[in-house]
Amino acid sequence: MLHSWKSFTSKEANKILKRVGQTFWQSESYDHLIRDDDDRARCVAYTINNPVSARLCARPEDWQWSSAYRAGS
């Protein structure tokens, strides 16, 4: 099921981004149990910064689909 979802969403996202033949998702995913508040903060920061790491935007606030997004900032 995860493979089908990742395949569909990567094709659609790459269409929107006008990219061809580029990997969209990491090859592996894994579950992670949040151990404490510091671990939670680290995981949230990692998630918010993913679009920047993937060079989809310059700042987390620029990624329209992020909770960090600020229209017109």
Beta strands, then each sheet from edge to edge (+ up, - down):
end
